[in-house]
Amino acid sequence: MPMSDFRQTTLANGLRIAAEIDPRGYSASFGYFVRTGSRDETDLEAGVSHFLEHMMFKGTARRTAADVNRELDELGGNSNAYTSEEQTVYYATVLPKYQDRILDLLSDMLRPSLLQSDFDTERKVILEEIAKYEDQPPFGAFERVLERHFGPRGLGRRVLGTAESIRDMTRQTMLDYFSRRYAPSNLVLAAAGNVDFDGLVATAERLTAGWGGLIPASPPPPDDANRLPVGIELDGIIPSPDANQAYWVRMNPSPHLSDPNRYPARLMTSILGDDTGSRLFWELVDTGRAESCTMWSQEFMDAGAMFTMLVCDPDDLAENREVVEAEIERLSREGVDDDELKQAINKALAGCIMSNERPSNRMFGVGNGWQLRGEYTDLDTVLDRYRKVTADQVAKLASDYLNRPATDTLVTASPEAMSEG
């Protein structure tokens, strides 16, 4: 008998359902994956995907905000939501006996009241979140480097929006965006763990029967490409008087979400810059020259980003940047040796296996794969793809990607570091 069974179907209203079922599990995870995020917004809508995520917890025609939170507590599981550049996800993990109840709650939340009073209150919460985020390290460096690389729209659009765009936003803008982006055909209902799939389909069919009647509003006017969005700057240096350290973020292109080369890319960044035993760790962190220096890749549907982040004393910034750039250049020229690759593969395999023990992580894998790639990838396939990566593949990928022009951003309070950067 297989460890797990994958099943999927599409309802008449267009809602896709995908589940990895393991009857031996003690819990089950469920999530609605909405194919909408900051890259789908216009300047008028900047930050609306994330703002709308907050509003989903503010009540429906059947439940008040207090009811929503009380029921989530009663079910005793873990629940939350998040917004990214390409998705908005609402999820929960519960005991299998609560499957119908959590589906009823999550489905109801996805048809929120969106009252003006709640909109006005939550706007203040979002503005506080933006202010808090900008006051904490690395002080907006990642947003700035994405804006500089992709431009301030599309994948470069800030997930939170800007304080200016949130202040200017109207409830009608949110209502119109919801009508266009939350149609059932733009959603995936994913599940993993001890799931009753037939019951899942029947319950979802009943709960979403009326969703097909959502009438999309007309799209907003196109952005003016000759003007920066409100609240956006593209300077490579962000002055921050509160920063005691210097924060340097460098970004290279990387394979996209469906590119087979994403596996060699992940291993390459692990070899060069993971936070426990990489080349940059031994050169800069273990020697005490930097507080941290890490490298990782992030994959989008049609592009990828390879980030390097260096945190150190501003006086050591110039010298440490030279070390980072020299290590990147050396890897692009020489590749990696077999022992390094074997260690990176073993780390990746262990990480995948341990992560797969949690139904919530498997549910995210199912939902992300089915929503963004239209495919399901089981654990054995993922492990096999890592095992088959060769040193020659990593060397070719490093040569192809690390030699392309990089984009960087520096956050510092030090004028000396600014002048050197």
N, C-alpha and C positions, 0 to 999 in steps of 0.2 A: 504494500500500500504506500503511495507517495506521501511525503511529509505534508504537502499542502496541495490544494487544488485551485486552479484559477478558473473563474467563470465570469462571463460578461454578457450584457444585453443592452439594447437600446429601447426605451419606452416610445410609445406613439407620439408623445410630445417632444421627442428629441433628446431627453435626458439619458445620458450614458451611465451605466452602472458597471463597475468592475470590482471584483473581490478576490482576495487570496484567502482561502478557507483552510483552517487547521483545527479540526474538532478536538484536538488534545489541549488546546489553549484554555487558560483560565479567564481570559478577558477578550474583548473585541473592540476594535477601533473603527470609527466611521468619520468621514469627512466629505464636505462639499468643496470641490475645486472649481473655482470660477475663472475662466480664461480671460482675466482682465487685470491690469496692473498699471503702473505709472507710465509705461511706454505707450499705452493706449489713450492717454489723456491729451487734450489740447492745452494751450496756455490758460484758457478760461477755466479749465477743469483741474489744473495742477494740484495734486494732493487729494482729489476726490475719491479715488479708490480706497485709500487708507481711511479717510474720513467716513466713508460709507461702511467700512468694516466696523468702526466704532458704533455706528448707528444701528447695526444689526442687533446689538445687545440692549437697545433702548425701548423695546416693546413692540407688540404686534396688535392686530385686531383681537386676538384671543388672550394675550398675555401682557401684563405690565412689565417694565424693566425689573421690578422686584420679583415678579413671578419667574422670569427667565433665570435670574441668578439663584433664586431659591430652588428651582428644579434642578439646575446644574449641581448644586450642593447636595440635594437629596439623592441624586444618582450616584454620588460618591466617587466619580471618576475624574480623570484629568481632562480639562477642556480649555480651548483657547482659539485664537484666530491670528492670522498674519497676512500681510500684504507685501508683495515683491514687485519687481518690474513687470512680471508677466502673469502673475496669478494672485487671487485672493482666496484664502482657504479658511474654512470653519470646521473644527474637528473636536472629537471627544473620544475617550476610552472608558468603557464601562464593563460591568459584568454582563455576560451573555443574556441573562434574564431581562435586562433593561433595554434590549435592542429596539423594540417598538417605541418605547418611551423616548429614547434619545433621538431616534429618527423623527418622531413627531416634533420634538423641541427644535432640532436643527432645521427641519423643513419649515417650520413656522417662522423661525428667526429670519429665514431668507425671503420672507415677504413682510418687511417691517412697516411700521406706521409712518416713519419719517416725518414726525410732527415738527412744526416750526420751533416750538419751545425747546424740544430736545436738540434740534439743530443748533440753536443759539447757545445752549449750555455746552454742548460737545465741542463747538468751535473753540471755546475757551480752553478746554482740555487739550485739544490739538495744538493750540498756540503755546501752551505750557510745555507740551512734549517737544515741540520744535526748539523752544528756548533752552530746555534742559539738555537736549541732544547737542546743541551748538556750544554749550558750556562745558561739555565733557570731552576728554581725549577720544579720538584724535581731531576733534573740533571741525568736523565737516570735510576732512581730507579725502575720504573715499568718494563722497558725492562730487567734490570738485574734480577729482581725476577722471571720473566717469563723464562728467560734463565736458571736460577738455578733450577727452578721447572720442566720444560718440556725438558731441554737440549737446546742447542743453535740452534737447527734445528726444523722443523715442527712448532708447535704452539709457540715455543720459539724464532723463527726467527724474527729479528727486521723488522718492516714494512718499515722503511726508509733505511734499510741496514746500512752499516758502511761507513765512509769516504773512507776506503781502498777498499771496494767492489765496490763502485761507481766509484772511480778513475780507477779501473782495468776493468770495464765493457766495452764491445764493442757494437757497433750498431748491429752487427750480432747476438750477444747473445739476444738482444731485439727482433729482427726480428724473430728469431727462437721461442722464448717464445710466442710472439704474435700469430704465426701460430699454436701453440699447444693449446693455452688457449682461443682464441677469436673466435672459431668456433661457429656458431649459436646454436648448440645443448648444448653449455655450458653457454648460456645466457638466461635471463628472461627479457622481456619487461613488466614492471609493470606500472599501472596507477590508479589514484583515483580522485574522484571529479566529476565534470560535464563533463563526457567523452562520446564521441560517439564511442561505442565499435566496431560496424560494420565498421565504418570509420577507426578506429585504426587498425583493422586487415587488411583491404584492403590496407591501406597506408603502413603498415609494410611489407606486402607481396611484394608490388612493390619495396620498397626501399631496401629490403634485398634479392632480388631475386638472386643476384650473390654471396651471402656470402657462399653458400655451396661449392664453388670451392676452399676454402682455404685449401692448402695442408700442413699438419703438418710436421714440421722438426723432425729429429731424436732427441730423448732425449739426454741431456748432460750426461757426465760420472757421475757415482754415487759419492757421497761425501765419503771422507775418515773419517770414524767414529772415528779413533784414533787421529785425529787432530782437534783442534778448528778452526772454520772459521776465516778468516783473520779479525783482528780488534776486536775480542771478548775476554773478560775476564770473569771469573766466581766467582771472589772474592765476599764475602758477604758484604764488606765495600767499598764504593766509596769515596775516599778523594776528597773534593771540597773546595779549599781555599776561593771561593766566597760565600759559604753558611754561612749565619748568623744564620740560624736555623738548627736543626737536622731533617732529613726526614727519617722516619722509615716506611718501607712497608712490611707487612706480608701477605702471601698468603696461604689460605687453599684450598683444593679441594672443588668442588661444583657441583651440578647437571648440566648436559649438556642441549643443546638447545631443545631436544625433551622429556626430562624427566619431568613427571608431578610434580615432587618435586621442579621444579624451582620456582613455585609460593610460597610454604612455605619458600624456601630459600630467596627469595626477601623480604618477610615480616620479616624474622628473622634478616636479615642485617639492615632493617629499624629500628627495635626495638633496636638493639644493637648499630647501628652507623650511623643513618641518621644525617644530619647537622642542624636539627632544634629542636629536642626534644627527642633524644635517650638516652640510658643509658650512653654511652660514652660522649655524649654532656654535660649532667648534671654533670658528674664526673670530666671532664677535661676542657671543653671549657667554660662552664658557670662559673666555679670557677676561671678561668684565669690561670690555670696550663698549658694549651696548646693553641696554636693558632688555631689548628683544630685537630679533630680526627674523621674520618669517616670510614664507612664500606659499601661495596656494592658487588654485584655479577656480573660476566660476563659469558655469556654462549657461548660455541662453539659447533660445530656439535657433537663432541664425548667426550667432557670434559667441565669442568666448573672451574672458578676461583673465590674465595671469597677473596677480598682485604680488608685489614685494613691499613689505612694510618694515621700516627701520625706526626704532625709538632709541634715542641716545642723548647725551649731554650736547647742547649746541656747539660747544668748543670742539667736540670730537666728530661733528657731522661730516665735514669735508673729507677727512681721512677714512671714515667708515663707509661713506658712499663710494669711495674709490675701491674699497675692498669688495663691496657688493657688486659693483659693475665689473670688476676684474673676475670675480667668481662666475658671474653670468656669462661673460665673454669666454672664459675657459671652458665652461660646460658646452657652450655652443660650438666651440672649436674641437674639443676632445671627446665629448660625449661622457658616458659613465662606464665604470667597470662592472664586471659580472657580480662581484660581491656586493657592491652598493645596490645594484638592481635587485638582487635576491633579498636583501634586507628590506628594501622598500616594498617589494611584493609581499613578503611575510607580514609586514605591518598592515598593508592594505587588506589582506585576507583576514587577519585577526579582527581588524576594525569592522569589516563587513559582517563577519560571523556574529560578533558580539552585538552589533547593532540590530541584526536580524532577529534577535531573541525577543525584542519588544514589538508587539503587534502595531503600536503607533508608528514605528519606523517603517515597518513593512507596508502599512497603509499609505504613508507618504510616498514610498517607492511606487506603489500601484497607481495612486492618483496622479503623481507627477508624470509617470511614464505614459499613462493612458491619455492624459489631457494634453501634454506638450509634444509627445512623440507618436502617440497612437499605437503604443506597443506595451506589452508586459514582459519584463525580464526577471526570471527567477534567480534565486541566490546562486545556484550551481552555475548558471550561465555567466553571472557577474564574476564569480571566482575564477572560472575558466578563462575569461577574457584577461584578467590580471595575470594569470599564470603564463599566458602565451606571449606576453610582451617581451620583446628582446632588446638587448642593448643597442643593436643597430636601429631599431624603431625609435628609441629614445633619442639617439644621436641625430637621426634625421629630423625628428620633430624639433629638437633644440636648435638645429641649424636653420630650419624653416621659420621658426617663430621668434627665437630670441634675438635674431639679427634684424628683425623688423624695427622700425622706429618706435620708441617707447614714449609714453606720456607720464609726467610726474607732477606731484604737488607737494609743497613743503609748508608745514605749520610750525611757527616758531615765534618766540618773543624776542629773539636775538637779532639785532640789525646786522651783526657780523655774519651770522649764518645766512641771512638774506642776501647779502652782497656776494657771498661765496657761491650761493645756489643759483 
